[in-house]
Every structure is written in C-alpha cells, then in structure tokens.
Amino acid sequence: MPVAFSPLPELVLATSNPGKLLEFRAILGDLSVALRALDAFPEVQLPEEGDDYEANAVAKARAIADGSGRPALADDSGIEVAALGGDPGPLSARFGGAHLDDAGRVNKLLANLAASGETDRSARFVCVAALAFPAGEVITARGECPGRILDAPRGRGGFGYDPIFEVEHGGRSMAELPPTEKNRISHRARALLCLRDAIRERIERGRC
C-alpha cells in the first residue's frame, strides 16, 4: 500500500506495538514532524534482536532508515530486577518465550522472583533510543526509571510490566499513572526527550 504524502518531514517509528506508538506520539507529538508507524513500510524487515539494548535499538533504526529512505527512531527497553541478577533485561519482551503475552510474562517474572527466595524487590526500567538517518549517522540516548516489583499487578493503564512496577517514591504502579505523568517520568520518555533537540534540529528544520 503506498505511503500517504505528508507536507511535514517524516520520521518512521520502529514499532507496531500500539502502546509504544501511543507513547512515542504523546512524547514527540508537539514537533512539526509526521510520525509514521512501521506498518506503513511493509517492505522493511527488522533484524533479530540480541541481548544489548543499544545494539538492538541501533540495528532496528538503521534497518528502517535504510529500507524506507527516511529518518527512523527505534528503542529497546526492558525491566531489570536486582534479585534476578538484572534479568530479564533486554530479553524482557521475549521473556518466557513467544507463546506468552504480557500477563504471562508478568506472572513468570513474579514466579521467578518468589522462587529466588530474595527479599530485595528493587528494579528499574531501562530504555535506549536510537535516531538513524539514511546517510548512516546514528544518535543514541538512554533513560532509566527506578522502582520496585509489587507482589501483584495494580492498575489498568500502560502495557508490559507496568502493572507490577511501582515507581520510586511514587507509591503507584506505572499502570496506575495518568498517561501524561507516565510520559514525563518513564524510561522511554527520558530517552526520547534527550533526542528531541536532534529531531527538531535535523528533521523538523530539514537539515538531515
């Protein structure tokens, strides 16, 4: 299907995940840039992901910039649990295998934490975002959000591990936060906000 013409400079987002797309658009929506979802470019194939946030984000962004001929923005995110040695980390989206959905992965993490016998429930969300240009340049940024793992899910918002992650000093799970608040303090927000100036300077102003 042909991509619709936009009078604005375009930036391709390296995800078809509805939750991520909402967050990308909420965080970057005030920029004068047309944010395109990955499914607008079905010919682009994403590479297999490994066990390193930055390498994964850069590989995805480069593949999309090369395949679409447009600047691309990718991220790789995960949750790191201290009592599990930092797992599942970059494997968070694949934790437990492809047959598990978000709820299944949450239940597996809670079960593994219970089986560990550890009382330390500290954790953090991590995100590395990569902004790639068709000419080959890549700019990266990292964001983190500290907190702890709850005993059981709370809240109806967000996606992924949000219902079992209590934000540090907040007393609420990530899934209990209003979207406007989450998109100000989350790991993804912190990483993307670091790239706003580059997006504005290089893409919005047509200098890429």
C-alpha positions as CSV (number, residue, x, y, z in Angstrom):
1,M,0.0,0.0,0.0
2,P,1.5,3.4,-0.9
3,V,2.5,5.7,1.9
4,A,0.3,8.8,2.1
5,F,2.0,12.1,1.3
6,S,2.6,14.5,4.2
7,P,3.7,18.1,3.8
8,L,5.7,17.6,7.0
9,P,9.1,16.0,7.2
10,E,8.7,12.3,8.2
11,L,10.1,10.2,11.0
12,V,9.5,6.4,11.0
13,L,8.9,4.8,14.4
14,A,10.3,1.3,14.7
15,T,7.3,-0.4,16.3
16,S,3.9,-1.6,15.6
17,N,3.2,-2.1,19.3
18,P,0.0,0.1,20.0
19,G,1.2,1.0,23.5
20,K,4.6,2.1,22.3
21,L,3.1,4.1,19.4
22,L,0.8,6.0,21.8
23,E,3.8,6.9,24.0
24,F,6.0,7.9,21.1
25,R,3.3,10.2,19.8
26,A,2.4,11.7,23.2
27,I,6.1,12.5,23.9
28,L,7.0,13.8,20.5
29,G,3.6,15.0,19.2
30,D,4.3,18.7,19.5
31,L,7.1,18.5,17.0
32,S,6.3,19.5,13.4
33,V,7.2,16.1,12.1
34,A,4.9,13.4,10.7
35,L,5.4,10.3,12.9
36,R,4.9,7.2,10.7
37,A,4.3,3.7,12.1
38,L,6.4,0.8,10.9
39,D,3.4,-0.9,9.3
40,A,3.4,1.9,6.7
41,F,6.6,0.3,5.3
42,P,5.8,-3.5,5.0
43,E,8.9,-4.0,2.8
44,V,11.2,-3.1,5.7
45,Q,12.4,-6.2,7.7
46,L,13.7,-5.7,11.3
47,P,16.8,-7.6,12.4
48,E,16.8,-10.3,15.0
49,E,17.3,-8.8,18.5
50,G,20.1,-9.8,20.8
51,D,20.9,-9.1,24.4
52,D,22.2,-5.5,24.3
53,Y,19.8,-2.5,24.4
54,E,21.9,-0.1,22.3
55,A,22.8,-2.7,19.7
56,N,19.2,-3.7,19.3
57,A,17.9,-0.1,19.0
58,V,20.7,0.9,16.6
59,A,20.1,-2.1,14.4
60,K,16.4,-1.5,14.1
61,A,16.8,2.2,13.4
62,R,19.4,1.6,10.8
63,A,17.4,-1.1,9.1
64,I,14.3,1.2,8.8
65,A,16.3,4.3,7.7
66,D,17.9,2.2,5.0
67,G,14.7,0.5,3.9
68,S,12.4,3.5,4.0
69,G,14.8,6.2,2.9
70,R,13.6,8.3,5.9
71,P,15.0,9.1,9.3
72,A,14.0,6.4,11.8
73,L,13.5,6.2,15.6
74,A,13.8,2.9,17.4
75,D,14.1,1.9,21.0
76,D,14.9,-1.2,23.0
77,S,13.6,-1.4,26.5
78,G,13.4,-3.8,29.4
79,I,13.0,-4.3,33.1
80,E,15.9,-5.2,35.3
81,V,15.2,-6.9,38.6
82,A,18.0,-6.9,41.2
83,A,17.1,-10.2,42.8
84,L,17.2,-11.9,39.4
85,G,20.7,-10.6,38.6
86,G,19.3,-7.9,36.3
87,D,17.1,-10.2,34.3
88,P,15.1,-10.2,32.1
89,G,16.8,-7.0,30.8
90,P,17.0,-6.7,27.0
91,L,15.1,-10.1,26.8
92,S,12.0,-8.6,28.6
93,A,9.8,-8.7,25.5
94,R,10.8,-12.3,24.8
95,F,10.9,-13.5,28.5
96,G,9.4,-17.0,28.8
97,G,9.1,-17.5,25.0
98,A,7.0,-16.2,22.1
99,H,3.9,-18.1,23.4
100,L,3.5,-15.7,26.4
101,D,1.5,-12.5,26.3
102,D,2.1,-9.5,28.7
103,A,0.2,-11.2,31.5
104,G,2.1,-14.4,31.1
105,R,5.4,-12.6,31.2
106,V,4.3,-10.7,34.3
107,N,3.3,-14.0,36.0
108,K,6.6,-15.7,35.1
109,L,8.6,-12.8,36.5
110,L,6.7,-12.9,39.8
111,A,7.1,-16.7,40.0
112,N,10.8,-16.4,39.4
113,L,11.2,-13.7,42.0
114,A,9.3,-15.8,44.5
115,A,11.4,-18.9,43.7
116,S,14.6,-16.9,44.2
117,G,13.9,-16.5,47.9
118,E,15.3,-13.0,47.8
119,T,13.6,-10.1,49.7
120,D,15.1,-7.3,47.6
121,R,12.4,-6.2,45.2
122,S,14.3,-3.2,43.7
123,A,14.1,-2.9,39.9
124,R,14.5,-0.4,37.1
125,F,13.1,0.1,33.6
126,V,15.8,0.9,31.0
127,C,15.4,2.3,27.5
128,V,17.9,3.1,24.8
129,A,16.6,5.1,21.9
130,A,18.3,5.4,18.5
131,L,17.7,8.1,15.9
132,A,19.1,6.9,12.5
133,F,19.5,8.8,9.2
134,P,19.6,7.4,5.7
135,A,23.1,8.7,5.2
136,G,24.3,6.4,8.1
137,E,24.5,8.7,11.1
138,V,23.0,7.4,14.4
139,I,22.4,9.3,17.7
140,T,21.5,7.4,20.8
141,A,20.2,8.3,24.3
142,R,19.5,6.2,27.4
143,G,16.8,6.7,30.0
144,E,16.1,4.8,33.3
145,C,13.3,4.8,35.8
146,P,13.9,3.2,39.2
147,G,11.4,1.5,41.4
148,R,10.4,-1.9,42.9
149,I,8.4,-5.0,41.9
150,L,5.0,-5.3,43.5
151,D,3.5,-8.5,44.9
152,A,0.7,-8.4,42.4
153,P,-0.4,-6.3,39.4
154,R,-2.1,-3.0,40.1
155,G,-3.7,-0.6,37.6
156,R,-5.3,-0.8,34.2
157,G,-3.0,1.5,32.2
158,G,0.2,1.0,30.3
159,F,1.4,-2.3,28.9
160,G,4.1,-4.9,29.5
161,Y,5.4,-5.0,33.1
162,D,3.8,-1.6,34.1
163,P,1.2,-3.2,36.5
164,I,3.9,-4.8,38.7
165,F,6.4,-1.9,38.7
166,E,6.0,0.7,41.5
167,V,7.7,3.9,40.6
168,E,10.3,5.1,43.2
169,H,8.9,7.5,45.8
170,G,5.5,7.5,43.9
171,G,3.6,4.8,45.7
172,R,1.8,3.8,42.4
173,S,2.5,1.3,39.8
174,M,3.4,2.5,36.3
175,A,-0.1,1.2,35.2
176,E,-1.8,3.5,37.8
177,L,-0.2,6.7,36.5
178,P,-2.1,9.0,34.1
179,P,-0.5,8.9,30.7
180,T,0.6,12.5,30.9
181,E,2.6,11.7,34.1
182,K,4.0,8.4,32.8
183,N,5.1,10.1,29.6
184,R,7.1,12.6,31.7
185,I,9.0,10.2,34.1
186,S,9.2,6.8,32.3
187,H,12.4,5.3,31.0
188,R,11.2,5.8,27.4
189,A,10.2,9.4,28.0
190,R,13.6,10.2,29.4
191,A,15.4,8.6,26.5
192,L,13.2,10.2,23.8
193,L,13.3,13.6,25.4
194,C,17.1,13.5,25.1
195,L,16.6,13.2,21.3
196,R,14.1,15.9,20.9
197,D,16.6,18.6,20.1
198,A,18.3,16.4,17.5
199,I,14.9,15.6,15.9
200,R,13.9,19.3,15.9
201,E,17.3,20.5,14.5
202,R,17.9,17.7,12.0
203,I,14.4,16.7,10.8
204,E,11.9,19.4,11.7
205,R,14.2,22.0,10.2
206,G,15.2,19.9,7.2
207,R,18.9,19.6,8.0
208,C,19.3,15.8,7.8
